[in-house]
Amino acid sequence: MVTLDDFCYRPRHATQPSGRLNFHYSLPGMVAIFGGNGSGKSTLAQLLAGWYPDFLPGEISGKGQLLGQPIGLNSLVEQSQTIQLVQQAPALQLSGCTFSVEEEVAFGPENLCLSEHAILQRVDEALTLTDCQGLRHRHPATLSGGESQRVVIASALAMQPRVLLLDEAFSRLTPQATRRLLTVLAAWAQQRQALIVLFERNPQPVIDYCQAAWQLKAGELTPLC
Ligand SMILES: Nc1ncnc2c1ncn2[C@@H]1O[C@H](COP(=O)(O)OP(=O)(O)OP(=O)(O)O)[C@@H](O)[C@H]1O
């Protein structure tokens, strides 16, 4: 599903040399990429999500493909049906134009021209997976940090993506809620034959739920397990 062969992204105003990344993964399930502050995790997640070149100006070289499509070929909107990215600041990812959590989670599927029944099914499933059924009728602006983080993940799941990129997406959750969600997400990926890539600073507790992991350091991806 993901192929990076000597893949290099050089931001337009880069002051330091960019590394060449090698990464291959074709199985469904959950994997992780770990890296310290400033190691380039978010940039890599954004590249995979389709931010280049519109939102990540610069140059790419080498081979970079996701689901058989070269990085940079399709726009963010075109990719949103198959690839979803959740970042660490939920407030930035809420649409800001809905009045309930239910409407917020339905926002993406409503843009896919699905029947009302199919949209409601997706919303129900996503709210259950993320333990958000109790928040269904709350206004998104009234949610706590952890609640909004779960709602943003629910919104991504409701798109039923083939690749789900989670960039420090559990940062506001308790260890208990993180473990519960990791268990649910690992099962969801297997059931849907989807790939979840977690981008995290610390291996624990994430690594216990992943079938493979890499370390991103000094512009290189090294297999950890
Ligand atoms: N390939 C690259 N070449 C040069 N600079 C890069 C490259 N990728 C990322 N950077 C720069 O490095 C900095 C850190 O990148 P990024 O935010 O992706 O790291 P991060 O691992 O997510 O950091 P944090 O954990 O602190 O959020 C940014 O200023 C970014 O523009």
Ligand as a Chemical Component Dictionary entry (heavy atoms), coordinates in Angstrom:
data_LIG
# 
_chem_comp.id                   LIG 
_chem_comp.type                 NON-POLYMER 
_chem_comp.pdbx_formal_charge   0 
_chem_comp.three_letter_code    LIG 
# 
loop_
_chem_comp_atom.comp_id 
_chem_comp_atom.atom_id 
_chem_comp_atom.alt_atom_id 
_chem_comp_atom.type_symbol 
_chem_comp_atom.charge 
_chem_comp_atom.model_Cartn_x 
_chem_comp_atom.model_Cartn_y 
_chem_comp_atom.model_Cartn_z 
_chem_comp_atom.pdbx_ordinal 
LIG N1  N1  N 0 12.506 16.377 4.343  1  
LIG C1  C1  C 0 12.751 17.493 5.026  2  
LIG N2  N2  N 0 13.814 18.267 4.699  3  
LIG C2  C2  C 0 14.090 19.397 5.385  4  
LIG N3  N3  N 0 13.337 19.860 6.412  5  
LIG C3  C3  C 0 12.271 19.117 6.774  6  
LIG C4  C4  C 0 11.927 17.906 6.103  7  
LIG N4  N4  N 0 10.825 17.382 6.689  8  
LIG C5  C5  C 0 10.497 18.230 7.689  9  
LIG N5  N5  N 0 11.344 19.273 7.724  10 
LIG C6  C6  C 0 11.286 20.411 8.662  11 
LIG O1  O1  O 0 11.622 19.945 9.972  12 
LIG C7  C7  C 0 10.778 20.571 10.948 13 
LIG C8  C8  C 0 10.069 19.532 11.774 14 
LIG O2  O2  O 0 9.235  18.757 10.945 15 
LIG P1  P1  P 0 7.911  18.050 11.463 16 
LIG O3  O3  O 0 6.961  19.025 12.051 17 
LIG O4  O4  O 0 7.425  17.207 10.347 18 
LIG O5  O5  O 0 8.516  17.134 12.637 19 
LIG P2  P2  P 0 7.779  16.302 13.777 20 
LIG O6  O6  O 0 8.576  15.047 13.941 21 
LIG O7  O7  O 0 6.335  16.122 13.466 22 
LIG O8  O8  O 0 7.968  17.240 15.030 23 
LIG P3  P3  P 0 7.110  17.346 16.422 24 
LIG O9  O9  O 0 7.172  16.000 17.085 25 
LIG O10 O10 O 0 7.872  18.395 17.154 26 
LIG O11 O11 O 0 5.714  17.770 16.051 27 
LIG C9  C9  C 0 9.828  21.473 10.170 28 
LIG O12 O12 O 0 10.322 22.791 10.219 29 
LIG C10 C10 C 0 9.858  20.921 8.760  30 
LIG O13 O13 O 0 9.608  21.903 7.776  31 
# 
loop_
_chem_comp_bond.comp_id 
_chem_comp_bond.atom_id_1 
_chem_comp_bond.atom_id_2 
_chem_comp_bond.value_order 
_chem_comp_bond.pdbx_ordinal 
LIG N1  C1  SING 1  
LIG C1  N2  SING 2  
LIG C1  C4  DOUB 3  
LIG N2  C2  DOUB 4  
LIG C2  N3  SING 5  
LIG N3  C3  DOUB 6  
LIG C3  C4  SING 7  
LIG C3  N5  SING 8  
LIG C4  N4  SING 9  
LIG N4  C5  DOUB 10 
LIG C5  N5  SING 11 
LIG N5  C6  SING 12 
LIG C6  O1  SING 13 
LIG C6  C10 SING 14 
LIG O1  C7  SING 15 
LIG C7  C8  SING 16 
LIG C7  C9  SING 17 
LIG C8  O2  SING 18 
LIG O2  P1  SING 19 
LIG P1  O3  DOUB 20 
LIG P1  O4  SING 21 
LIG P1  O5  SING 22 
LIG O5  P2  SING 23 
LIG P2  O6  DOUB 24 
LIG P2  O7  SING 25 
LIG P2  O8  SING 26 
LIG O8  P3  SING 27 
LIG P3  O9  DOUB 28 
LIG P3  O10 SING 29 
LIG P3  O11 SING 30 
LIG C9  O12 SING 31 
LIG C9  C10 SING 32 
LIG C10 O13 SING 33 
# 
